[in-house]
Amino acid sequence: MKFDLNADLGEGMGSDEALLEIVSSASIACGGHAGDAITMHVALRAAKARGVAVGAHPSFADPENFGRRRLVLPPEELDAQVRGQVRQLVEIGEEEGVPIRYVKLHGALANMAAEEASVAAVCFAAVVGLADRLAILALDESAQVEVATTMGFPMVREAYADRAYQPNGLLVPRSEPGAVLHDAGLIAERAVRLARASEIVAIDGTVIQSEARSLCIHGDNAEAVAIARRVRDALEAEGIEIAAPW
């Protein structure tokens, strides 16, 4: 069995080098919530050196709020923001000899696209044609999955290692208690259960069935490196190979 570990990188958290020794895919911030041309070059070179697959991690252009404030934008403005961010990373990737394999939305934009098919459709239409065989990494059981599939994108379903879930399969909002998990041992147990039994336990105890085969560890979590190492060790102890699906 193969399973992907991904992390959100290029966000200025100082843990990128350590995380790249552990994960199999890296979602690189491309100027919306964090990052600039310099950090993109650095992240792409570091990922290439370790054989880690790379994706684009666009968001609302709102660095003051790290892309975590919900915005209602005209479709043409949202299209321009997403397209501009992903295009820049693709172009820098071409300079560095690193293909951009997938797109994963960040923060409030990701949450809105998970809930509203119309938002997902604008975001995914914005990246059509920017790179060969560009895939979508999408929260399982969300509107993103249906939209990406309908639009014909290669698609990988994702779950979150360090976030609590609502019973409907969406994430608990960060504004609520218990939304972010910090116990590396508990997170590793959840990862093994997901990989082996395709199950996630929601914050109220509800057992959610999940087809996710990529697990995200947020790079801005203070315990990110310890969590990632514990998760990888636990999965490999179960005979699960950590490998990118792209």
C-alpha positions, 0 to 999 in steps of 0.5 A, spaced: 500 500 500 502 506 498 500 513 501 502 520 500 504 525 506 504 532 503 506 539 507 504 546 506 511 549 505 514 556 502 510 560 508 516 562 512 515 558 518 523 555 518 521 548 518 521 547 510 528 543 510 526 538 515 519 537 513 522 535 506 526 530 509 519 526 511 514 528 506 513 526 499 509 532 496 510 539 498 504 544 496 508 551 495 505 558 497 505 562 491 504 569 493 497 569 495 497 568 503 505 567 503 511 567 499 514 571 493 519 569 487 525 568 492 521 563 496 518 559 491 525 558 487 528 556 494 522 551 496 523 548 489 530 547 489 530 544 496 524 539 494 528 537 487 534 536 491 530 531 495 526 528 490 519 531 493 513 532 488 511 539 488 504 542 487 501 550 487 498 552 493 494 558 491 489 562 496 486 569 496 491 574 495 490 576 503 497 576 506 495 580 512 490 574 514 495 569 511 489 567 507 484 565 512 479 570 512 473 569 507 472 574 502 467 574 496 470 576 490 467 577 483 469 571 479 473 574 474 477 577 480 478 570 483 480 567 477 485 572 476 488 571 483 488 564 482 491 563 475 496 569 477 499 565 483 499 558 479 502 561 473 508 564 477 510 558 480 509 554 474 514 559 470 519 559 476 518 551 476 520 551 469 526 555 470 528 550 476 527 544 472 521 542 477 514 540 474 508 543 478 504 536 479 498 539 482 494 545 485 491 545 492 487 551 495 489 554 501 485 557 507 479 560 507 479 559 499 479 552 500 474 551 505 469 555 501 471 551 495 469 545 499 462 548 501 461 551 494 461 548 488 461 555 484 467 557 488 471 550 486 469 551 479 472 558 478 478 556 481 479 550 477 477 553 471 483 558 472 488 553 472 486 549 466 492 549 461 497 552 465 501 545 466 501 539 463 497 533 466 496 538 472 492 534 478 487 537 483 489 535 491 482 536 494 479 535 501 475 528 500 467 528 501 467 536 499 465 539 493 472 540 490 472 533 489 465 533 485 467 539 481 475 537 479 472 530 477 466 533 473 472 538 469 476 532 468 482 533 472 486 528 475 484 528 482 487 525 489 483 525 495 486 529 501 485 528 509 488 533 514 492 529 520 492 535 524 485 538 524 479 536 527 473 534 523 466 535 523 461 529 522 459 532 515 466 530 513 468 538 513 474 541 517 472 544 524 473 552 523 479 554 526 475 559 530 472 553 534 476 549 540 479 543 538 480 545 531 487 544 531 491 538 533 497 537 537 498 530 540 503 527 535 502 520 538 494 521 537 495 524 530 499 518 528 494 513 530 489 517 526 493 516 520 494 509 521 487 508 521 485 512 515 490 508 511 488 501 514 481 502 515 479 508 511 476 511 517 476 518 520 473 520 527 470 526 527 470 531 533 463 528 536 466 521 535 462 520 529 466 515 524 467 518 517 469 513 511 474 516 507 477 515 500 483 520 502 490 517 500 494 523 501 495 526 508 496 533 510 501 536 515 500 544 516 507 547 515 505 552 520 503 548 526 509 549 531 509 541 532 509 540 524 516 536 524 515 532 530 508 530 527 510 529 520 516 524 523 511 520 528 506 519 522 511 517 517 514 512 522 507 509 524 505 508 517 512 505 515 511 500 521 505 498 518 508 496 511 505 502 508 510 506 503 510 513 503 510 515 495 507 521 491 501 519 487 503 524 481 
